[in-house]
Amino acid sequence: MLPRMGSLNPVALRTIRELLGIKKVEMARRLAINHGVYGRFEAGTRNPSPETITRIALQLGVEPGAITCPHRTEREQHGHLSAAS
């Protein structure tokens, strides 16, 4: 079982991929997924599974945390976090 992780950060994903000089189509090929699906990951309109996030991170040579937003609890997402929490 994979550790719990946040959702994909599309800006971080695109930035790291571009810094490495990898084209979107090449990234999709390496991951064995449709390039349109990969494009939606980078556009932020589709969030990959934790397993796919891990595979993407491996292809980029980074930890999954480098391309994800921190995990937030349901309570934090709805603004119910108090200073005492």
KAKA-V273255 format. One record per residue. OMEGA is omega in radians with two decimals (* if undefined). Layout:
OMEGA, OMEGA
This chain:
3.14, 3.07, 3.11, 3.12, 3.12, 3.13, -3.13, 3.04, -3.04, 3.13, 3.12, 3.14, -3.12, -3.12, -3.12, 3.13, -3.14, 3.10, 3.12, 3.12, 3.14, 3.09, 3.11, -3.13, 3.11, 3.13, 3.12, 3.13, -3.14, -3.12, -3.10, 3.06, 3.11, -3.09, 3.06, 3.09, 3.13, 3.11, 3.10, 3.04, -3.10, 3.11, -3.14, -3.13, 3.09, 3.14, 3.14, 3.07, 3.06, 3.12, 3.13, 3.07, 3.11, 3.11, 3.11, -3.14, 3.11, 3.13, 3.14, -3.13, 3.14, 3.02, 3.12, 3.13, 3.13, -3.11, 3.11, 3.00, 3.14, 3.10, 3.08, 3.11, 3.10, -3.13, 3.12, -3.11, -3.09, 3.04, -3.13, -3.11, 3.12, -3.14, -3.13, -3.07, *
